[in-house]
Amino acid sequence: MRAYKEVPPWQRDAYIVRGYRPLSYSYLQSLYSLLYVHNQTVNIYTHLCGFLFFSLTAYQFSTQLISGYHTVSHKDTVVFSAFFAGVGVCLGFSSAFHTFSNHSQATCQQWLVLDFMGIICLIAGSWLPAVYYGFYCQSKISGLLIISSLSVMCLVAILVPRFRTPQWRTIRIAMFLALGFLGFFPMVYVAAKLGISQAHKQTGWGWFLLEAALYISGTAIYARRYPERAWPGVCDIWGSSHQIFHVFVLLGAWSHFIGITKAFAYNHNPATRMC
């Protein structure tokens, strides 16, 4: 293990004093670090376990719930596939980034780009089914196009090397939040048109609010670097802001899944469907 001053500047994490892995220059050696505890262990395993969990959930959903209604079409399969693909890419790339971040600076940067891409895939993949079921009986094209366009803009932005530097952390967070909040405009419209109670029944509205609260809380904790800012060295291995952020991402994704499954069931149940 290495201390803060014993690793290159690009490998340092603010207020994390120890627990750094030495540079490996080897994918195999970086994978070997899965077998011992260091300051990236929790970051790796939270999203690795999340990846496995959502993969099993996708399989169960496809074989049980989605086959329970005769009105299910390829469109339902597409929007749910987008969600599960977005979650899988995000969690998979995140876990891989934290695993291989001690390989070398160049490799770390390459995986960091993929990590950012995964976040965008999660956001875009989440809102596709939300907009689809929120406007199930109406045209969804405009909302889907707007979300897709902003997703492409974010993808282009993260390919710019300067955007990936610590100095641009605030801008990165702002862009990701903007992409996330964009999906709420259709949700606000639905609530205004149907009323909150009906919007919750028809679209899973309340679960999306919980998701937003979880993502915003996790992002705020990570941006403020709390609690390690208050107690440098205490949260090096367990309990750092990045680890807390990872847990909130998992909870937010699960909340979104519950919301879209509620919307799916409502819009396909003969007793409740509107069209």
SULTA-V215570 format. One record per residue. N is the residue number from 1. D_CENTER is the distance of its C-alpha to the mean C-alpha in whole Angstrom. Layout:
BEGIN
[[N | D_CENTER] [N | D_CENTER]]
END
This chain:
BEGIN
[[1 | 29] [2 | 30] [3 | 30] [4 | 28] [5 | 31] [6 | 32] [7 | 29] [8 | 28] [9 | 27] [10 | 24] [11 | 23] [12 | 23] [13 | 21] [14 | 22] [15 | 24] [16 | 23] [17 | 27] [18 | 27] [19 | 26] [20 | 25] [21 | 25] [22 | 28] [23 | 28] [24 | 28] [25 | 28] [26 | 28] [27 | 25] [28 | 27] [29 | 27] [30 | 24] [31 | 23] [32 | 26] [33 | 24] [34 | 22] [35 | 25] [36 | 26] [37 | 24] [38 | 23] [39 | 21] [40 | 18] [41 | 19] [42 | 16] [43 | 13] [44 | 14] [45 | 15] [46 | 12] [47 | 10] [48 | 13] [49 | 14] [50 | 11] [51 | 11] [52 | 15] [53 | 14] [54 | 12] [55 | 14] [56 | 17] [57 | 16] [58 | 16] [59 | 19] [60 | 21] [61 | 20] [62 | 21] [63 | 24] [64 | 25] [65 | 24] [66 | 23] [67 | 27] [68 | 28] [69 | 29] [70 | 31] [71 | 30] [72 | 27] [73 | 27] [74 | 25] [75 | 23] [76 | 21] [77 | 20] [78 | 19] [79 | 16] [80 | 15] [81 | 15] [82 | 13] [83 | 10] [84 | 11] [85 | 11] [86 | 8] [87 | 6] [88 | 9] [89 | 9] [90 | 6] [91 | 7] [92 | 10] [93 | 10] [94 | 9] [95 | 12] [96 | 14] [97 | 14] [98 | 15] [99 | 17] [100 | 19] [101 | 19] [102 | 23] [103 | 24] [104 | 25] [105 | 24] [106 | 24] [107 | 22] [108 | 19] [109 | 19] [110 | 19] [111 | 16] [112 | 14] [113 | 14] [114 | 13] [115 | 10] [116 | 10] [117 | 10] [118 | 7] [119 | 5] [120 | 8] [121 | 8] [122 | 5] [123 | 6] [124 | 10] [125 | 10] [126 | 9] [127 | 12] [128 | 14] [129 | 15] [130 | 15] [131 | 18] [132 | 19] [133 | 20] [134 | 21] [135 | 23] [136 | 25] [137 | 28] [138 | 28] [139 | 27] [140 | 23] [141 | 24] [142 | 23] [143 | 20] [144 | 19] [145 | 20] [146 | 19] [147 | 15] [148 | 16] [149 | 18] [150 | 16] [151 | 13] [152 | 16] [153 | 17] [154 | 14] [155 | 15] [156 | 18] [157 | 18] [158 | 16] [159 | 19] [160 | 21] [161 | 22] [162 | 22] [163 | 19] [164 | 18] [165 | 20] [166 | 20] [167 | 22] [168 | 19] [169 | 17] [170 | 17] [171 | 17] [172 | 14] [173 | 13] [174 | 15] [175 | 14] [176 | 10] [177 | 11] [178 | 14] [179 | 12] [180 | 10] [181 | 14] [182 | 15] [183 | 14] [184 | 16] [185 | 19] [186 | 20] [187 | 19] [188 | 22] [189 | 24] [190 | 24] [191 | 25] [192 | 27] [193 | 29] [194 | 29] [195 | 29] [196 | 26] [197 | 27] [198 | 27] [199 | 24] [200 | 23] [201 | 25] [202 | 24] [203 | 20] [204 | 19] [205 | 19] [206 | 19] [207 | 16] [208 | 14] [209 | 16] [210 | 14] [211 | 11] [212 | 12] [213 | 14] [214 | 11] [215 | 9] [216 | 12] [217 | 13] [218 | 11] [219 | 11] [220 | 15] [221 | 15] [222 | 14] [223 | 16] [224 | 19] [225 | 19] [226 | 20] [227 | 22] [228 | 23] [229 | 24] [230 | 26] [231 | 27] [232 | 27] [233 | 27] [234 | 27] [235 | 23] [236 | 23] [237 | 22] [238 | 21] [239 | 19] [240 | 18] [241 | 16] [242 | 13] [243 | 13] [244 | 13] [245 | 10] [246 | 9] [247 | 10] [248 | 9] [249 | 5] [250 | 7] [251 | 10] [252 | 8] [253 | 7] [254 | 10] [255 | 12] [256 | 11] [257 | 12] [258 | 15] [259 | 16] [260 | 16] [261 | 18] [262 | 20] [263 | 20] [264 | 21] [265 | 24] [266 | 25] [267 | 26] [268 | 27] [269 | 29] [270 | 33] [271 | 34] [272 | 31] [273 | 30] [274 | 31] [275 | 32]]
END
